[in-house]
C-alpha cells in the first residue's frame, strides 16, 4: 500500500471504523456474487453502512459550520462568538455531530471532518476570528 493509503486506513481505525484492504473486499464481493447466482430471489445491499457522503448529508448546515471550526482547533466559546449563538448551543450541536459521525470526542470528529469535507464538499472558509 502507498503511504497515504496506510495513513488513511490508520485514521479510520482510530475513529473506530473497520478497514478491509481492497483485495479482500473484492474477493468477498466475488464470493457474494457467486452465492447470489445460486440463490433465487435474494438481494443484498452492497452500499457501505458508514458512507461518508451519507453522513455529510445528515449534518445540518450549522453542524457543518461548527465541525469546520473544530477542524481548525476553535474552542466552544470562540465558535459561539463567531456564529452568534450561545456556548450551550454549540455544545448541543457538538454532541449531535459526535453521534452522527460516530466519534467519541471532538478530536476524532475533527479528524473525520478533515478527511471528508475536503473530498465530499466544497470547503468553505469559516476561520474563527476572520
MMTF fields as JSON, N, C-alpha, C and O atoms, coordinates in Angstrom:
{
  "mmtfVersion": "1.0.0",
  "mmtfProducer": "UNKNOWN",
  "numBonds": 519,
  "numAtoms": 520,
  "numGroups": 130,
  "numChains": 1,
  "numModels": 1,
  "chainsPerModel": [1],
  "groupsPerChain": [130],
  "chainIdList": ["A"],
  "bondAtomList": [4, 2, 8, 6, 12, 10, 16, 14, 20, 18, 24, 22, 28, 26, 32, 30, 36, 34, 40, 38, 44, 42, 48, 46, 52, 50, 56, 54, 60, 58, 64, 62, 68, 66, 72, 70, 76, 74, 80, 78, 84, 82, 88, 86, 92, 90, 96, 94, 100, 98, 104, 102, 108, 106, 112, 110, 116, 114, 120, 118, 124, 122, 128, 126, 132, 130, 136, 134, 140, 138, 144, 142, 148, 146, 152, 150, 156, 154, 160, 158, 164, 162, 168, 166, 172, 170, 176, 174, 180, 178, 184, 182, 188, 186, 192, 190, 196, 194, 200, 198, 204, 202, 208, 206, 212, 210, 216, 214, 220, 218, 224, 222, 228, 226, 232, 230, 236, 234, 240, 238, 244, 242, 248, 246, 252, 250, 256, 254, 260, 258, 264, 262, 268, 266, 272, 270, 276, 274, 280, 278, 284, 282, 288, 286, 292, 290, 296, 294, 300, 298, 304, 302, 308, 306, 312, 310, 316, 314, 320, 318, 324, 322, 328, 326, 332, 330, 336, 334, 340, 338, 344, 342, 348, 346, 352, 350, 356, 354, 360, 358, 364, 362, 368, 366, 372, 370, 376, 374, 380, 378, 384, 382, 388, 386, 392, 390, 396, 394, 400, 398, 404, 402, 408, 406, 412, 410, 416, 414, 420, 418, 424, 422, 428, 426, 432, 430, 436, 434, 440, 438, 444, 442, 448, 446, 452, 450, 456, 454, 460, 458, 464, 462, 468, 466, 472, 470, 476, 474, 480, 478, 484, 482, 488, 486, 492, 490, 496, 494, 500, 498, 504, 502, 508, 506, 512, 510, 516, 514],
  "bondOrderList": [1, 1, 1, 1, 1, 1, 1, 1, 1, 1, 1, 1, 1, 1, 1, 1, 1, 1, 1, 1, 1, 1, 1, 1, 1, 1, 1, 1, 1, 1, 1, 1, 1, 1, 1, 1, 1, 1, 1, 1, 1, 1, 1, 1, 1, 1, 1, 1, 1, 1, 1, 1, 1, 1, 1, 1, 1, 1, 1, 1, 1, 1, 1, 1, 1, 1, 1, 1, 1, 1, 1, 1, 1, 1, 1, 1, 1, 1, 1, 1, 1, 1, 1, 1, 1, 1, 1, 1, 1, 1, 1, 1, 1, 1, 1, 1, 1, 1, 1, 1, 1, 1, 1, 1, 1, 1, 1, 1, 1, 1, 1, 1, 1, 1, 1, 1, 1, 1, 1, 1, 1, 1, 1, 1, 1, 1, 1, 1, 1],
  "groupList": [{"groupName": "UNK", "atomNameList": ["N", "CA", "C", "O"], "elementList": ["N", "C", "C", "O"], "formalChargeList": [0, 0, 0, 0], "bondAtomList": [1, 0, 2, 1, 3, 2], "bondOrderList": [1, 1, 2], "singleLetterCode": "X", "chemCompType": "L-PEPTIDE LINKING"}],
  "groupTypeList": [0, 0, 0, 0, 0, 0, 0, 0, 0, 0, 0, 0, 0, 0, 0, 0, 0, 0, 0, 0, 0, 0, 0, 0, 0, 0, 0, 0, 0, 0, 0, 0, 0, 0, 0, 0, 0, 0, 0, 0, 0, 0, 0, 0, 0, 0, 0, 0, 0, 0, 0, 0, 0, 0, 0, 0, 0, 0, 0, 0, 0, 0, 0, 0, 0, 0, 0, 0, 0, 0, 0, 0, 0, 0, 0, 0, 0, 0, 0, 0, 0, 0, 0, 0, 0, 0, 0, 0, 0, 0, 0, 0, 0, 0, 0, 0, 0, 0, 0, 0, 0, 0, 0, 0, 0, 0, 0, 0, 0, 0, 0, 0, 0, 0, 0, 0, 0, 0, 0, 0, 0, 0, 0, 0, 0, 0, 0, 0, 0, 0],
  "groupIdList": [1, 2, 3, 4, 5, 6, 7, 8, 9, 10, 11, 12, 13, 14, 15, 16, 17, 18, 19, 20, 21, 22, 23, 24, 25, 26, 27, 28, 29, 30, 31, 32, 33, 34, 35, 36, 37, 38, 39, 40, 41, 42, 43, 44, 45, 46, 47, 48, 49, 50, 51, 52, 53, 54, 55, 56, 57, 58, 59, 60, 61, 62, 63, 64, 65, 66, 67, 68, 69, 70, 71, 72, 73, 74, 75, 76, 77, 78, 79, 80, 81, 82, 83, 84, 85, 86, 87, 88, 89, 90, 91, 92, 93, 94, 95, 96, 97, 98, 99, 100, 101, 102, 103, 104, 105, 106, 107, 108, 109, 110, 111, 112, 113, 114, 115, 116, 117, 118, 119, 120, 121, 122, 123, 124, 125, 126, 127, 128, 129, 130],
  "secStructList": [7, 7, 2, 2, 2, 2, 2, 2, 2, 2, 2, 2, 2, 2, 6, 6, 7, 7, 7, 7, 7, 2, 2, 2, 2, 2, 2, 2, 2, 2, 2, 2, 2, 2, 2, 2, 2, 2, 1, 1, 1, 7, 7, 7, 7, 7, 1, 7, 6, 6, 7, 2, 2, 2, 2, 2, 2, 2, 1, 7, 2, 2, 2, 2, 2, 2, 2, 2, 2, 2, 2, 6, 6, 7, 7, 2, 2, 2, 2, 2, 2, 2, 2, 6, 1, 7, 2, 2, 2, 2, 2, 2, 2, 2, 2, 2, 2, 2, 2, 2, 2, 6, 7, 1, 1, 2, 2, 2, 2, 2, 2, 2, 2, 2, 2, 2, 2, 2, 2, 2, 1, 7, 7, 7, 7, 7, 7, 6, 6, 7],
  "xCoordList": [0.838, 0.0, 0.879, 2.001, 0.342, 1.035, 0.967, 0.065, 1.918, 1.984, 0.704, 0.196, 0.191, -1.036, -2.217, -3.024, -2.304, -3.397, -3.281, -4.292, -2.078, -1.882, -2.291, -2.927, -1.925, -2.293, -3.808, -4.359, -4.487, -5.953, -6.574, -7.556, -6.012, -6.522, -6.358, -7.263, -5.211, -4.988, -5.939, -6.426, -6.202, -7.151, -8.535, -9.218, -8.949, -10.247, -10.298, -11.285, -9.24, -9.199, -9.233, -9.885, -8.523, -8.534, -9.925, -10.266, -10.728, -12.096, -13.068, -14.267, -12.54, -13.397, -14.01, -14.861, -13.588, -14.119, -13.334, -12.288, -13.845, -13.178, -12.532, -13.146, -11.293, -10.6, -10.397, -9.875, -10.816, -10.613, -9.877, -10.368, -8.712, -7.99, -8.853, -9.702, -8.627, -9.414, -9.425, -10.463, -8.277, -8.213, -9.123, -9.769, -9.175, -10.047, -11.506, -12.335, -11.817, -13.186, -13.656, -14.797, -12.776, -13.142, -13.369, -14.294, -12.535, -12.735, -14.075, -14.78, -14.422, -15.707, -16.873, -17.868, -16.746, -17.8, -17.959, -19.077, -16.834, -16.893, -17.601, -18.417, -17.279, -17.932, -19.42, -20.24, -19.77, -21.168, -21.935, -23.047, -21.338, -21.993, -22.163, -23.181, -21.16, -21.251, -22.363, -23.069, -22.53, -23.59, -24.956, -25.957, -25.023, -26.298, -26.78, -27.982, -25.845, -26.23, -26.922, -27.787, -26.537, -27.14, -28.466, -29.247, -28.747, -29.998, -30.94, -30.533, -32.172, -33.151, -33.892, -34.284, -34.083, -34.943, -34.34, -35.035, -33.09, -32.495, -31.643, -30.88, -31.785, -30.95, -30.219, -30.734, -29.031, -28.218, -27.776, -27.321, -27.908, -27.456, -25.94, -25.399, -25.255, -23.812, -23.342, -22.164, -24.243, -23.884, -23.26, -23.815, -22.12, -21.485, -22.355, -23.046, -22.315, -23.146, -22.68, -23.5, -21.387, -20.846, -20.355, -19.251, -21.153, -20.788, -20.613, -21.564, -19.416, -19.17, -20.12, -20.5, -20.506, -21.429, -22.775, -23.382, -23.241, -24.499, -24.37, -25.291, -23.233, -23.028, -22.965, -23.518, -22.296, -22.23, -23.616, -23.914, -24.472, -25.831, -26.691, -27.668, -26.349, -27.122, -26.813, -27.594, -25.683, -25.315, -26.083, -26.21, -26.594, -27.245, -26.166, -24.976, -26.599, -25.647, -24.878, -23.669, -25.573, -24.922, -23.919, -22.83, -24.288, -23.365, -22.125, -21.015, -22.31, -21.168, -20.261, -19.037, -20.849, -20.053, -19.247, -18.059, -19.895, -19.229, -18.128, -17.048, -18.396, -17.397, -16.178, -15.049, -16.386, -15.251, -14.423, -13.193, -15.112, -14.391, -13.585, -12.465, -14.159, -13.445, -12.164, -11.148, -12.201, -11.004, -9.894, -8.722, -10.266, -9.281, -8.89, -8.149, -9.399, -8.999, -9.718, -9.242, -10.849, -11.575, -12.255, -12.739, -12.281, -12.977, -14.474, -14.907, -15.259, -16.707, -17.039, -17.931, -16.326, -16.58, -16.314, -17.098, -15.212, -14.87, -15.875, -16.273, -16.278, -17.276, -18.581, -19.202, -18.994, -20.235, -20.173, -21.134, -19.048, -18.898, -18.973, -19.663, -18.256, -18.218, -19.584, -19.932, -20.352, -21.637, -22.811, -23.942, -22.544, -23.603, -24.635, -25.826, -24.181, -25.072, -24.49, -23.347, -25.288, -24.817, -23.845, -23.916, -22.94, -21.968, -22.678, -22.224, -23.782, -24.561, -25.118, -25.207, -25.49, -25.994, -24.894, -25.144, -23.688, -22.547, -22.337, -22.098, -22.425, -22.246, -23.292, -22.977, -24.516, -25.589, -25.294, -25.457, -24.865, -24.528, -23.358, -23.366, -22.359, -21.197, -21.612, -21.132, -22.492, -22.979, -23.695, -23.53, -24.488, -25.185, -24.182, -24.339, -23.163, -22.128, -21.422, -21.236, -21.03, -20.334, -21.186, -20.675, -22.471, -23.374, -23.473, -23.425, -23.611, -23.82, -22.579, -22.7, -21.396, -20.176, -19.535, -18.46, -20.219, -19.772, -18.374, -17.51, -18.171, -16.89, -17.076, -18.169, -16.009, -16.054, -15.808, -16.354, -14.988, -14.673, -14.496, -14.528, -14.31, -14.227, -12.988, -13.002, -11.921, -10.714, -10.966, -10.553, -11.641, -11.975, -12.903, -12.746, -13.86, -14.779, -14.014, -14.292, -13.058, -12.262, -11.406, -11.265, -10.833, -10.032, -10.914, -10.522, -12.102, -13.045, -13.384, -13.37, -13.688, -14.085, -12.946, -13.174, -11.74, -10.596, -10.456, -10.087, -10.745, -10.654, -11.869, -11.75, -13.042, -14.273, -14.803, -15.449, -14.551, -15.026, -14.252, -14.823, -12.964, -12.142, -12.591, -12.572, -12.997, -13.383, -14.884, -15.304, -15.7, -17.136, -17.87, -18.955, -17.313, -17.998, -16.995, -15.787, -17.528, -16.696, -16.279, -17.12, -15.024, -14.507, -14.807, -14.389, -15.536, -15.833, -14.806, -14.29, -14.511, -13.573, -14.367, -14.94, -14.393, -15.039, -14.004, -14.106, -13.005, -11.908, -12.288, -12.606, -12.255, -12.582, -11.667, -10.453, -12.275, -11.524, -11.401, -10.876, -11.885, -11.795, -13.057, -13.177],
  "yCoordList": [-1.189, 0.0, 1.247, 1.246, 2.284, 3.569, 4.174, 3.863, 5.031, 5.631, 6.4, 6.314, 7.145, 7.923, 6.996, 7.307, 5.879, 4.929, 4.308, 4.103, 4.011, 3.435, 4.439, 4.076, 5.7, 6.744, 6.869, 6.951, 6.886, 6.976, 5.755, 5.886, 4.58, 3.358, 3.443, 3.066, 3.936, 4.085, 5.118, 4.934, 6.209, 7.206, 6.59, 6.859, 5.77, 5.101, 4.19, 4.177, 3.435, 2.519, 3.305, 2.891, 4.455, 5.292, 5.852, 6.121, 6.029, 6.526, 5.412, 5.647, 4.18, 3.065, 2.345, 1.473, 2.697, 2.05, 0.775, 0.527, -0.015, -1.237, -1.0, -0.423, -1.448, -1.305, -2.686, -3.598, -2.815, -4.052, -3.669, -2.832, -4.256, -3.937, -4.222, -5.113, -3.462, -3.589, -4.992, -5.468, -5.661, -7.015, -7.972, -8.831, -7.822, -8.67, -8.345, -9.245, -7.051, -6.643, -7.17, -7.61, -7.126, -7.638, -9.148, -9.653, -9.866, -11.315, -11.62, -12.545, -10.831, -11.031, -10.755, -11.48, -9.703, -9.4, -10.525, -10.901, -11.055, -12.179, -13.38, -14.035, -13.661, -14.783, -14.514, -15.417, -13.276, -12.911, -13.043, -13.568, -12.565, -12.674, -14.133, -14.508, -14.954, -16.378, -17.051, -17.904, -16.681, -17.288, -16.738, -17.441, -15.498, -14.935, -15.617, -15.791, -16.001, -16.667, -17.987, -18.426, -18.621, -19.903, -19.758, -20.709, -18.602, -18.433, -17.541, -16.483, -17.948, -17.206, -16.204, -16.513, -14.995, -14.011, -13.279, -12.465, -13.516, -12.815, -11.67, -11.822, -10.509, -9.37, -8.898, -8.993, -8.396, -7.893, -6.495, -6.243, -5.576, -4.209, -4.161, -4.606, -3.621, -3.529, -2.127, -1.807, -1.297, 0.06, 0.041, -0.583, 0.707, 0.704, 1.373, 2.351, 0.837, 1.349, 2.732, 3.541, 3.013, 4.287, 5.131, 5.673, 5.248, 6.014, 7.482, 8.101, 8.053, 9.436, 10.432, 11.42, 10.194, 11.113, 11.143, 12.204, 9.976, 9.932, 10.645, 11.347, 10.473, 11.137, 12.651, 13.393, 13.116, 14.556, 15.126, 16.241, 14.371, 14.832, 14.872, 15.619, 14.081, 14.074, 15.276, 15.603, 15.937, 17.093, 18.32, 18.559, 19.096, 20.353, 21.352, 21.125, 22.45, 23.472, 24.013, 24.229, 24.233, 24.746, 23.734, 24.108, 22.452, 21.415, 21.361, 21.154, 21.546, 21.57, 22.758, 22.625, 23.908, 25.086, 24.831, 25.144, 24.269, 24.001, 22.969, 23.097, 21.955, 20.916, 21.501, 21.112, 22.421, 23.083, 23.871, 23.88, 24.53, 25.269, 24.314, 24.629, 23.149, 22.155, 21.714, 21.5, 21.578, 21.139, 22.181, 21.866, 23.422, 24.494, 24.735, 25.669, 23.875, 23.936, 24.979, 25.34, 25.469, 26.51, 25.939, 24.807, 26.728, 26.334, 26.582, 27.284, 25.998, 26.211, 27.698, 28.204, 28.382, 29.81, 30.62, 31.5, 30.322, 31.039, 30.742, 31.639, 29.474, 29.102, 29.849, 30.372, 29.897, 30.584, 32.058, 32.604, 32.705, 34.129, 34.345, 35.248, 33.509, 33.671, 33.442, 34.124, 32.492, 32.148, 32.89, 32.785, 33.638, 34.416, 33.558, 33.868, 32.491, 31.616, 31.433, 31.808, 30.85, 30.59, 29.42, 28.531, 29.431, 28.341, 27.01, 25.965, 27.046, 25.823, 25.259, 24.042, 26.142, 25.699, 24.98, 23.962, 25.506, 24.863, 23.47, 22.516, 23.348, 22.042, 21.041, 19.874, 21.489, 20.607, 20.159, 18.986, 21.096, 20.751, 19.766, 18.828, 19.977, 19.081, 17.673, 16.695, 17.559, 16.226, 15.547, 14.346, 16.307, 15.745, 15.329, 14.287, 16.149, 15.829, 14.53, 13.649, 14.415, 13.21, 11.967, 10.931, 12.08, 10.944, 10.606, 9.436, 11.623, 11.398, 10.84, 9.99, 11.309, 10.817, 9.672, 9.187, 9.248, 8.116, 8.334, 7.46, 9.522, 9.861, 9.889, 10.159, 9.61, 9.583, 10.973, 11.314, 11.771, 13.101, 14.081, 13.694, 15.342, 16.379, 16.241, 16.649, 15.676, 15.462, 14.438, 14.636, 13.347, 12.342, 12.93, 12.653, 13.733, 14.36, 15.293, 15.329, 16.044, 16.964, 16.183, 16.593, 15.062, 14.228, 13.666, 13.642, 13.216, 12.677, 13.763, 13.523, 14.955, 16.064, 16.506, 16.845, 16.506, 16.945, 16.092, 16.598, 14.813, 13.936, 13.971, 13.771, 14.221, 14.093, 15.397, 15.377, 16.527, 17.787, 18.118, 18.63, 17.83, 18.146, 17.344, 17.855, 16.085, 15.251, 15.274, 15.084, 15.502, 15.379, 16.673, 16.652, 17.795, 19.063, 20.127, 19.974, 21.206, 22.373, 22.962, 23.141, 23.261, 23.745, 25.228, 26.04, 25.574, 26.973, 27.511, 26.774, 28.79, 29.394, 29.999, 31.082, 29.289, 29.801, 29.72, 28.913, 30.575, 30.576, 31.493, 32.663, 30.966, 31.817, 33.045, 32.94, 34.195, 35.42, 36.201, 37.315, 35.621, 36.338, 37.109, 37.779],
  "zCoordList": [0.0, 0.0, 0.0, 0.506, -0.572, -0.562, 0.84, 1.618, 1.148, 2.48, 2.813, 3.931, 1.845, 2.05, 2.391, 3.266, 1.702, 1.943, 3.328, 3.999, 3.758, 5.095, 6.163, 7.153, 5.962, 6.934, 7.018, 8.116, 5.885, 5.89, 6.568, 7.299, 6.332, 6.967, 8.476, 9.219, 8.937, 10.375, 10.989, 12.105, 10.251, 10.744, 10.914, 11.903, 9.962, 10.065, 11.281, 12.016, 11.487, 12.63, 13.935, 14.893, 13.978, 15.182, 15.463, 16.615, 14.418, 14.589, 14.94, 15.085, 15.077, 15.449, 14.268, 14.446, 13.066, 11.872, 11.586, 12.186, 10.676, 10.262, 8.909, 8.012, 8.763, 7.495, 6.882, 7.522, 5.64, 4.894, 3.622, 2.864, 3.364, 2.126, 0.902, 0.921, -0.153, -1.375, -1.947, -2.407, -1.923, -2.49, -1.728, -2.328, -0.402, 0.412, 0.117, -0.01, 0.007, -0.297, -1.644, -1.779, -2.64, -3.963, -3.925, -4.563, -3.186, -3.051, -2.382, -2.785, -1.35, -0.674, -1.62, -1.616, -2.432, -3.401, -4.421, -4.772, -4.891, -5.84, -5.219, -5.867, -3.953, -3.264, -3.094, -3.259, -2.764, -2.58, -3.89, -3.915, -4.975, -6.279, -6.684, -7.265, -6.374, -6.687, -5.901, -6.437, -4.642, -3.832, -4.227, -4.088, -4.716, -5.156, -6.424, -6.624, -7.279, -8.525, -8.231, -8.989, -7.126, -6.764, -6.042, -6.014, -5.457, -4.713, -5.506, -5.986, -5.646, -6.433, -5.568, -4.443, -6.1, -5.453, -4.275, -3.668, -3.913, -2.781, -3.294, -4.248, -2.641, -2.995, -1.754, -0.64, -1.953, -0.853, -1.205, -2.321, -0.254, -0.48, -0.329, 0.683, -1.337, -1.296, -0.926, -1.086, -0.437, -0.055, 1.339, 2.244, 1.536, 2.847, 3.895, 3.61, 5.117, 6.201, 6.659, 7.095, 6.568, 7.044, 5.88, 5.932, 4.84, 3.657, 4.054, 4.53, 3.868, 4.27, 3.613, 4.241, 2.375, 1.703, 2.42, 2.562, 2.871, 3.61, 4.948, 5.366, 5.626, 6.913, 6.734, 7.546, 5.679, 5.431, 5.175, 5.604, 4.479, 4.203, 5.453, 5.503, 6.466, 7.707, 8.588, 9.482, 8.348, 9.152, 8.674, 7.473, 9.631, 9.263, 8.847, 9.064, 8.251, 7.827, 9.036, 8.955, 10.152, 11.362, 11.909, 12.345, 11.887, 12.357, 11.469, 11.96, 10.174, 9.259, 9.565, 9.549, 9.841, 10.189, 11.464, 11.529, 12.458, 13.735, 13.549, 14.126, 12.751, 12.514, 11.803, 12.101, 10.875, 10.22, 11.232, 11.172, 12.16, 13.204, 14.081, 14.483, 14.375, 15.181, 14.494, 15.155, 13.179, 12.457, 12.549, 12.344, 12.857, 12.983, 14.435, 14.739, 15.341, 16.741, 17.574, 18.65, 17.105, 17.836, 19.082, 19.076, 20.133, 21.359, 21.207, 20.294, 22.111, 22.077, 22.209, 21.527, 23.076, 23.302, 22.035, 21.679, 21.359, 20.135, 19.018, 18.275, 18.909, 17.895, 18.162, 17.237, 19.43, 19.796, 19.422, 18.881, 19.707, 19.355, 17.852, 17.379, 17.101, 15.647, 14.996, 14.032, 15.516, 14.904, 15.531, 15.055, 16.596, 17.233, 17.954, 17.937, 18.581, 19.355, 20.745, 21.007, 21.634, 22.988, 22.998, 22.15, 23.966, 24.093, 24.342, 23.875, 25.071, 25.321, 24.014, 23.846, 23.091, 21.78, 21.011, 20.364, 21.081, 20.414, 20.999, 20.259, 22.318, 22.966, 22.489, 22.257, 22.346, 21.867, 20.432, 20.094, 19.603, 18.216, 18.168, 17.37, 19.016, 19.02, 19.435, 18.862, 20.415, 20.81, 19.645, 19.43, 18.895, 17.74, 16.654, 16.016, 16.46, 15.47, 15.853, 15.013, 17.122, 17.585, 17.328, 16.904, 17.586, 17.371, 15.88, 15.501, 15.047, 13.617, 12.913, 12.03, 13.297, 12.643, 13.423, 13.071, 14.491, 15.308, 15.863, 15.784, 16.428, 17.054, 18.568, 19.064, 19.286, 20.744, 21.33, 22.379, 20.65, 21.165, 20.008, 18.839, 20.347, 19.323, 18.452, 17.291, 18.993, 18.197, 17.104, 15.961, 17.442, 16.439, 15.379, 14.19, 15.807, 14.852, 13.919, 12.72, 14.452, 13.623, 12.631, 11.479, 13.066, 12.159, 11.05, 9.884, 11.421, 10.427, 9.403, 8.196, 9.908, 9.031, 8.124, 6.963, 8.636, 7.831, 6.58, 5.52, 6.692, 5.539, 4.645, 3.436, 5.212, 4.438, 3.859, 2.811, 4.509, 3.947, 2.684, 1.721, 2.679, 1.513, 0.3, -0.82, 0.511, -0.626, -0.889, -2.031, 0.133, -0.031, -0.299, -0.881, 0.108, -0.057, -0.444, -0.264, -0.979, -1.26, 0.077, 0.958, 0.242, 1.516, 1.66, 0.834, 2.716, 2.982, 3.958, 4.798, 3.845, 4.777, 5.92, 5.795, 7.029, 8.239, 9.335, 10.259, 9.212, 10.162, 11.326, 11.115, 12.55, 13.684, 13.713, 13.539, 13.934, 14.036, 12.738, 12.73, 11.632, 10.354, 10.102, 9.077]
}
